[in-house]
Amino acid sequence: MALRNRAAIWVIATSLSLPRLAGAQDAAKADATFQAGHELMKDGKLAEACPKFEESQRAEPAAGTLLALAYCQERVGLLASSLSSYLAAADLAAKEGQAERQKAAAERAALLQKRVSTLTILVPAELSKQAGLKIKRDGMELDRTSYNVGVPLDGGTHAIEVTAPGRERWAGVVTLQAEADQKTLQLPELEPEGPNGGTNADVRLLTPPRRPSAPPAPPFESASTRRMRQASVGLGLASVVGVGIGVTFGLAAKSRNDASNRDGHCDSAGCDAYGAERRQSALDAAQVATWSFVAAGALGATAIILYFKADSAASTQLATSISGGSPRVTLSRSF
């Protein structure tokens, strides 16, 4: 399969590189637009290249031009159009006696059959019997042979319109993905036309666009829970301040004690007046530092307890329901 695929691509590439023979005026125009499409394709401007190949084909039909058009449409993502062009190229190549091009086009068409998107329009039996019934897709009236069967279509939005004499007009749209998307549209029976004519179109979107889901609702939080959180933060900050005071007075106590021992103010026999004053000052600072550390520890422990209590309260869930025709509100907590 891979070898056949590469062979088909080689035949298409050869078709793109071979110049067309320009004879009459139409042939000259076909050759000019074909070469313009070829250059655009080489530059990667596929969306601009495909219309050039179409113009060339209208001026002078040729299997090689159809192959180039089909390949361009396939690369730009118009798979249904590409499939149609490949099949037409295979038929024209067979008539022109170009076996290689016929084989290449048929192989590419077979591969696209598995990838192309389709739309099936289901027409109720009663609606199909309606006199003067017209079903249009993108402004083109459908043949009855295309009712209730999957029809290959390019990806995008397609407008469907249903009309019949004496009946209300119905309209809708269908959105197909570019590849391997199979959708079905069930048509309704047309209502009798109102006194003001069939002006009330029932416009429906078969595949509405996806909308981003709403963000989850925040958990229920009461006023008491907020106060507990605020108190927890305040006590935590006070604990930090207490630690800072303890460190400050602890350092002061050490400094004053060291001062009492310098220059013989205090020794094994005792202290003079200056040394005794420094020792007492050091003891006072040490006492303040000790109580500051104790207070900081107590404040920190209380802050932690309040925090976890607030967190537990915040896990309360608020739910609403209807029972017996009456609304109910339920609070539940998780621990």
C-alpha positions as CSV (number, residue, x, y, z in Angstrom):
1,M,0.0,0.0,0.0
2,A,2.8,2.4,0.9
3,L,4.6,1.7,-2.4
4,R,1.4,2.3,-4.4
5,N,0.8,5.5,-2.5
6,R,4.4,6.8,-3.3
7,A,3.9,5.8,-6.9
8,A,0.6,7.8,-7.0
9,I,2.3,10.8,-5.5
10,W,5.1,10.5,-8.1
11,V,2.6,10.5,-11.0
12,I,0.9,13.6,-9.5
13,A,4.2,15.4,-9.0
14,T,5.1,14.6,-12.6
15,S,1.7,16.0,-13.8
16,L,2.6,19.2,-11.9
17,S,6.0,19.6,-13.5
18,L,5.0,18.9,-17.1
19,P,4.2,22.0,-19.1
20,R,0.9,22.1,-20.9
21,L,0.9,22.6,-24.7
22,A,-0.7,25.9,-25.5
23,G,-2.5,25.9,-28.9
24,A,-5.8,27.8,-29.0
25,Q,-6.7,30.8,-26.9
26,D,-8.4,28.7,-24.2
27,A,-5.4,26.4,-24.1
28,A,-3.1,29.4,-23.6
29,K,-5.2,30.6,-20.7
30,A,-5.3,27.1,-19.3
31,D,-1.5,26.8,-19.5
32,A,-0.9,30.3,-17.9
33,T,-3.3,29.6,-14.9
34,F,-1.9,26.1,-14.5
35,Q,1.7,27.4,-14.2
36,A,0.5,30.2,-11.8
37,G,-1.1,27.5,-9.6
38,H,2.1,25.4,-9.8
39,E,4.3,28.3,-8.6
40,L,1.9,29.2,-5.8
41,M,1.9,25.6,-4.6
42,K,5.7,25.5,-4.6
43,D,5.6,28.7,-2.4
44,G,3.2,26.9,0.0
45,K,0.3,29.2,-0.9
46,L,-2.2,26.4,-1.3
47,A,-5.3,28.4,-0.7
48,E,-4.4,30.6,-3.7
49,A,-3.1,27.7,-5.8
50,C,-6.3,25.6,-5.9
51,P,-8.5,28.3,-7.6
52,K,-5.8,28.6,-10.3
53,F,-6.1,24.9,-11.1
54,E,-9.9,25.2,-11.1
55,E,-9.7,28.1,-13.6
56,S,-7.3,26.1,-15.8
57,Q,-9.6,23.1,-15.8
58,R,-12.6,25.3,-16.8
59,A,-10.6,26.8,-19.7
60,E,-9.4,23.4,-21.0
61,P,-10.3,20.1,-19.2
62,A,-7.4,17.7,-18.7
63,A,-6.7,14.8,-16.4
64,G,-3.3,16.2,-15.4
65,T,-5.0,19.5,-14.3
66,L,-7.6,17.6,-12.3
67,L,-4.9,15.6,-10.6
68,A,-3.1,18.8,-9.6
69,L,-6.3,20.3,-8.4
70,A,-7.2,17.2,-6.3
71,Y,-3.8,17.1,-4.7
72,C,-4.0,20.8,-3.9
73,Q,-7.5,20.4,-2.3
74,E,-6.3,17.4,-0.3
75,R,-3.3,19.3,1.1
76,V,-5.5,22.3,2.0
77,G,-8.0,20.0,3.9
78,L,-10.9,20.0,1.4
79,L,-11.1,16.3,1.4
80,A,-14.6,15.9,-0.2
81,S,-13.7,18.2,-3.0
82,S,-10.4,16.4,-3.4
83,L,-12.2,13.0,-3.6
84,S,-14.5,14.3,-6.3
85,S,-11.6,15.7,-8.3
86,Y,-9.6,12.4,-8.0
87,L,-12.6,10.4,-9.2
88,A,-13.2,12.9,-12.1
89,A,-9.4,12.7,-13.0
90,A,-9.6,8.9,-13.0
91,D,-12.5,9.0,-15.5
92,L,-11.0,11.6,-17.7
93,A,-7.6,9.8,-17.7
94,A,-9.3,6.6,-18.8
95,K,-11.0,8.4,-21.7
96,E,-7.6,10.0,-22.6
97,G,-5.9,6.6,-22.5
98,Q,-3.5,7.7,-19.6
99,A,-3.3,4.5,-17.6
100,E,-0.8,5.7,-15.0
101,R,-2.8,8.8,-14.2
102,Q,-6.0,6.8,-14.0
103,K,-4.4,4.4,-11.6
104,A,-2.8,7.1,-9.4
105,A,-6.1,9.0,-9.2
106,A,-8.1,5.9,-8.3
107,E,-5.6,4.9,-5.6
108,R,-5.7,8.4,-4.0
109,A,-9.5,8.4,-4.1
110,A,-9.6,5.0,-2.4
111,L,-7.5,6.3,0.4
112,L,-9.6,9.5,0.8
113,Q,-12.8,7.4,1.1
114,K,-11.8,6.5,4.7
115,R,-11.0,10.1,5.7
116,V,-13.7,12.2,4.2
117,S,-16.6,13.6,6.3
118,T,-20.2,12.9,5.4
119,L,-23.6,14.3,6.1
120,T,-26.8,12.2,6.0
121,I,-30.1,14.1,5.6
122,L,-33.0,11.9,6.7
123,V,-36.2,12.9,4.9
124,P,-39.4,11.5,6.4
125,A,-41.7,9.6,4.0
126,E,-44.5,12.0,4.4
127,L,-42.2,15.0,3.8
128,S,-40.7,13.3,0.6
129,K,-44.3,13.0,-0.8
130,Q,-44.9,16.8,-0.3
131,A,-45.6,18.4,-3.7
132,G,-43.0,20.8,-4.9
133,L,-40.6,19.9,-2.1
134,K,-37.1,21.4,-2.4
135,I,-34.2,20.7,-0.1
136,K,-31.2,22.9,-0.6
137,R,-27.7,22.5,0.9
138,D,-25.6,25.7,0.7
139,G,-28.0,27.1,-1.8
140,M,-27.9,24.1,-4.2
141,E,-31.0,21.9,-4.6
142,L,-30.4,18.2,-3.7
143,D,-31.3,15.4,-6.0
144,R,-33.7,12.9,-4.4
145,T,-31.0,10.2,-4.8
146,S,-29.0,12.0,-2.1
147,Y,-31.8,11.7,0.5
148,N,-31.1,9.4,3.4
149,V,-27.5,8.6,2.3
150,G,-24.2,9.8,3.6
151,V,-22.9,12.5,1.2
152,P,-19.2,13.4,1.3
153,L,-18.7,17.1,2.3
154,D,-15.8,19.4,3.1
155,G,-15.4,20.4,6.7
156,G,-17.2,23.6,7.9
157,T,-20.7,24.9,8.4
158,H,-23.4,23.9,5.8
159,A,-26.8,25.6,5.5
160,I,-29.8,23.4,5.0
161,E,-33.2,24.8,3.7
162,V,-36.5,23.0,3.2
163,T,-39.4,24.6,1.3
164,A,-42.7,23.4,-0.2
165,P,-45.7,25.3,-1.6
166,G,-48.2,26.2,1.2
167,R,-45.8,25.1,3.9
168,E,-43.6,27.0,6.4
169,R,-39.9,27.2,5.4
170,W,-37.5,25.3,7.6
171,A,-33.8,26.1,7.9
172,G,-30.8,24.9,9.9
173,V,-27.1,24.5,9.9
174,V,-24.7,21.6,10.3
175,T,-21.0,21.9,11.3
176,L,-18.7,19.1,10.1
177,Q,-15.1,18.5,11.2
178,A,-12.5,18.5,8.4
179,E,-11.9,14.7,8.6
180,A,-13.8,11.5,9.4
181,D,-16.8,13.3,10.8
182,Q,-20.2,11.5,10.1
183,K,-23.3,13.4,11.1
184,T,-27.0,12.8,10.5
185,L,-29.7,15.5,10.3
186,Q,-33.4,14.5,10.8
187,L,-35.7,16.8,8.9
188,P,-39.1,17.6,10.5
189,E,-42.4,17.7,8.6
190,L,-43.3,21.2,7.4
191,E,-46.1,23.0,9.1
192,P,-48.9,24.6,7.1
193,E,-48.1,28.1,6.1
194,G,-49.4,30.9,8.4
195,P,-51.5,33.9,7.3
196,N,-48.3,36.0,7.0
197,G,-46.5,33.5,4.8
198,G,-43.6,31.2,5.6
199,T,-41.4,33.7,7.3
200,N,-40.9,31.9,10.6
201,A,-37.8,29.8,9.9
202,D,-36.9,27.2,12.5
203,V,-33.1,27.7,12.6
204,R,-31.3,25.0,14.4
205,L,-27.6,24.2,15.0
206,L,-27.0,20.5,14.9
207,T,-23.6,20.7,16.5
208,P,-23.5,23.7,18.8
209,P,-20.1,25.1,19.6
210,R,-18.5,23.9,22.8
211,R,-18.5,26.4,25.6
212,P,-15.9,26.4,28.4
213,S,-17.3,24.8,31.6
214,A,-18.0,27.2,34.5
215,P,-15.4,27.3,37.2
216,P,-16.3,25.3,40.4
217,A,-18.1,27.3,43.0
218,P,-16.0,28.3,46.0
219,P,-16.6,26.3,49.2
220,F,-19.1,27.8,51.6
221,E,-17.5,29.9,54.3
222,S,-19.4,31.4,57.2
223,A,-18.6,34.7,59.0
224,S,-17.4,32.7,62.1
225,T,-15.0,30.8,59.8
226,R,-13.6,34.0,58.5
227,R,-13.2,35.4,62.0
228,M,-11.3,32.3,63.1
229,R,-9.0,32.6,60.1
230,Q,-8.3,36.3,60.9
231,A,-7.7,35.5,64.6
232,S,-5.3,32.7,63.6
233,V,-3.3,35.1,61.4
234,G,-3.2,37.7,64.2
235,L,-2.0,35.3,66.8
236,G,0.6,33.9,64.5
237,L,2.0,37.4,63.9
238,A,2.0,38.1,67.7
239,S,3.9,34.9,68.2
240,V,6.5,36.1,65.8
241,V,6.8,39.4,67.6
242,G,7.2,37.5,70.9
243,V,10.1,35.5,69.6
244,G,11.7,38.7,68.4
245,I,11.4,40.3,71.9
246,G,12.8,37.2,73.5
247,V,15.8,37.1,71.2
248,T,16.4,40.8,71.9
249,F,16.3,40.6,75.7
250,G,18.3,37.4,75.7
251,L,21.1,39.1,73.8
252,A,20.9,42.1,76.2
253,A,21.1,39.7,79.2
254,K,24.3,38.1,77.9
255,S,25.8,41.5,77.1
256,R,25.1,42.9,80.6
257,N,26.4,39.7,82.3
258,D,29.6,39.9,80.3
259,A,30.0,43.6,81.3
260,S,29.8,42.6,85.0
261,N,32.7,40.3,84.6
262,R,35.1,42.7,82.9
263,D,37.7,44.7,84.7
264,G,37.3,42.8,87.9
265,H,33.9,44.1,88.8
266,C,32.9,40.6,89.8
267,D,35.1,37.7,91.0
268,S,34.9,34.7,93.2
269,A,34.7,36.9,96.3
270,G,31.8,39.0,95.1
271,C,30.9,42.1,93.1
272,D,31.4,45.8,93.5
273,A,28.5,48.3,93.1
274,Y,28.8,48.5,89.3
275,G,29.2,44.7,88.9
276,A,26.2,44.0,91.1
277,E,24.1,46.5,89.1
278,R,25.1,44.8,85.8
279,R,24.3,41.3,87.2
280,Q,20.8,42.4,88.4
281,S,20.1,44.1,85.0
282,A,21.2,40.9,83.2
283,L,18.8,38.8,85.4
284,D,15.9,41.2,84.6
285,A,16.5,41.0,80.9
286,A,16.8,37.2,81.0
287,Q,13.5,37.0,82.8
288,V,11.8,39.2,80.1
289,A,13.3,37.0,77.4
290,T,12.1,33.8,79.1
291,W,8.5,35.1,79.4
292,S,8.6,36.4,75.8
293,F,9.5,32.9,74.6
294,V,6.8,31.3,76.7
295,A,4.2,33.7,75.4
296,A,5.3,33.3,71.8
297,G,5.0,29.5,72.1
298,A,1.5,29.8,73.6
299,L,0.4,32.3,70.9
300,G,1.8,30.1,68.1
301,A,0.0,27.0,69.5
302,T,-3.3,28.8,69.7
303,A,-2.9,30.1,66.1
304,I,-2.3,26.6,64.8
305,I,-5.4,25.3,66.6
306,L,-7.6,28.1,65.3
307,Y,-6.3,27.6,61.8
308,F,-7.2,23.9,61.7
309,K,-10.6,24.6,63.3
310,A,-11.3,27.2,60.6
311,D,-10.1,24.8,57.9
312,S,-12.5,22.2,59.2
313,A,-15.4,24.6,59.2
314,A,-14.5,25.7,55.7
315,S,-15.1,22.2,54.5
316,T,-18.8,22.7,55.1
317,Q,-20.7,22.2,51.8
318,L,-23.9,24.1,50.8
319,A,-26.3,22.0,48.7
320,T,-29.8,22.9,47.4
321,S,-32.4,20.4,46.2
322,I,-36.1,20.1,45.7
323,S,-38.2,17.5,47.6
324,G,-41.9,17.2,47.4
325,G,-42.1,20.4,45.4
326,S,-40.4,22.5,48.1
327,P,-36.8,23.8,48.0
328,R,-34.3,22.5,50.6
329,V,-30.9,23.7,51.6
330,T,-28.5,21.2,53.1
331,L,-25.2,21.9,55.0
332,S,-22.7,19.1,55.2
333,R,-19.3,19.0,56.8
334,S,-16.3,16.8,56.1
335,F,-13.5,16.3,58.6
